[in-house]
Structures are given as C-alpha cells and as structure tokens.
Amino acid sequence: MSVLEQALAIAKAARGRVILPEYDDPRTEAAAKRILAEGLADCVCLDDARPPEAYLPYLQAARPGIKDAIALKLLKKPLYLAGAMVAAGEADALIAGAATPTRRVIEAAAMTIGMAEGVSVPSSFFLIAFRDGRELIFADCAVNVAPDAAELAAIAVASARSAEALLGSARLAMLSFSTGASGSGASVDLVAEATARVAAEGLNVVGPVQADAALNRGIAAKKGISGGDANVLIFPSLDAGNIAYKLAQELAGAQAVGPFLQGFARPVCDLSRGATVDDIVAAAAVTLAMR
C-alpha cells in the first residue's frame, strides 16, 4: 500500500475536520465536495465561525502584544479567520495556497496558530510519488530561500520527523554538488556543518552528497560512502529544491503532494498554486494522517 493510500485510509478512519478557506477557487470547491463524498473528513466553513472577538486570545497567544484593533482587522481576512478556527480547535487542519502565495499562508499561520515549541524556523516539504512506486520527501521547496547551516539542520530534523510519520523511517541525504570532500567551497562547507548538526541529533544522515549517490547504492559505494537509499532529500537552497520538484513533476510524471508546512503548532498545508483537485484531496488526507 502506498503512502497516499495509507493516508487516505487513516483519514477516513479518523474523520477529522479540515478548513479550506479559498472556496472561491473552483478547484478548492471541487476538492471539498470530494473530501466529503469520499468520507475523508468534514469540511468546516468560515460561516461556522464565532464572532471575531472570540478568537482574539489565539492571535494574542501567537503574537503577544498585538492590539485588539489590529487582530480584529486581520480576522476579517479568510486565511486569518481560518487559522484562528484551527487554533481554537474548531478544525484540525488548515489547507490553503491554491490561490494564495506561500508567504501569505505562512504569515496567517504564524499570526494565528503559532509555532510549535522548540521550533526555530518554519519549513516545508513535498511528498513526491513516482510512477515506479518510489515515494520520497523533498525539503525545503517552498519557504527558506538561502538557509544557513543551523537553519538547514533544523529543516532536516523537521523533515525527518515528517518522514517517520509518513514513511515509517527517515534516511536523510544532505544534497550538494560534492560528495564528501570531492569538492570545496562555501556551499559545501555549509552542508557539511548542517550534516554534523543533524548527525548530533542521532538521525540517519549522509552528506554532503550528490543526488545520484544519495539514491543509488552502487554509485554511493563507488564514491566511498554508505547509504544510497535516502528517502528524504534535503536541498541546500530554495532554488535547488523548487527546481528539483518541478522537474520531477514535468519530466518523470511524479505527483508532488504539498507543500506541507512544518513547525507550526497545528497542521497546515500550503498548496501549490498549480495544484489539481486530486492534489488538494491528497494533501488533505496526508495532513490529517500526520496530525
């Protein structure tokens, strides 16, 4: 059974509640109807919200010091109201982004739901499902443009937790143009430092490593490293990650589900603006399966 099939089964059994605030987008509307028809979840509507004043404590908890007038103004915006409803426990997950830039989804989630304890940087991952049955996690492909070593390590640790929840195990590869010490430069040094930080957390990680050695045991052996069976690919920059997942879609016909945001106190999925109805339904199932 594939990860997506497992997620669909878990979602059906749990029958959680999702909120998709972009109902004016026909894809979101169609996805909500399918989610209900297939018994994956109940869909919470913005019309079900309480008066805005009821959600002030949640914004003030996420952003101490915010003034009531500013918070109430934000709650007039669908994304912020939806996030506040998730923070209040009136929905289990926020699914948005089909018609909204990633930065807006992150801003709304940060101002309403807030960050999980101990998380230093929000990040994202895609579940990439290939036609040959392989399923990998790609991170970060949507949020952090040029992470430093500490941020890259934080992205890797969060992605490992996501992989453990979805794939059952996490075998991380910290990608670079260099495998080990075969190349040099600032970017290689950054990935090497991040890898050391991740290894110190006790996680299964190899890096710096080129993509072929990360995925092919034979190539890894020829290059004198262990591994070659990574199921989590950590890209050194947003450029690399975003380009890679789109190439996987367009050239390999892979399905890219997500991006799922990591680090928030409650589940948040930031959809690609190119998401199909199938992608939105799958994203809702995976988000609920991970909660």
Number of C-alpha atoms within 10 A of each C-alpha: 7 12 19 19 13 16 23 24 16 18 24 18 13 14 17 21 20 28 26 25 24 20 18 9 11 12 20 24 16 16 21 25 15 17 22 13 11 12 17 27 25 18 18 22 15 17 6 9 15 12 10 15 11 13 21 19 17 21 28 17 15 19 16 11 9 14 12 14 10 9 22 19 11 18 23 11 12 16 28 26 22 31 33 30 27 26 26 16 12 18 22 23 26 30 27 28 27 22 17 15 14 20 13 15 22 23 14 22 29 20 22 32 29 24 19 14 9 7 15 13 19 20 26 25 31 26 27 19 21 16 11 8 11 12 21 22 27 23 32 32 27 24 21 21 15 12 19 17 20 18 17 29 24 22 28 28 21 21 27 26 16 22 22 13 14 22 19 10 15 23 19 28 28 28 27 24 15 18 24 18 12 11 13 12 8 8 18 23 16 19 26 22 19 25 25 16 19 25 17 10 11 9 17 15 23 25 27 29 27 19 21 14 25 28 19 14 17 14 18 21 13 10 15 12 17 16 23 21 15 22 21 28 24 28 25 28 22 18 15 17 24 19 11 14 20 16 13 16 15 10 8 12 13 21 21 25 26 27 25 27 26 24 24 19 18 21 23 29 29 26 28 23 13 10 19 17 18 14 19 29 24 23 27 33 26 25 23 27 23 15 13
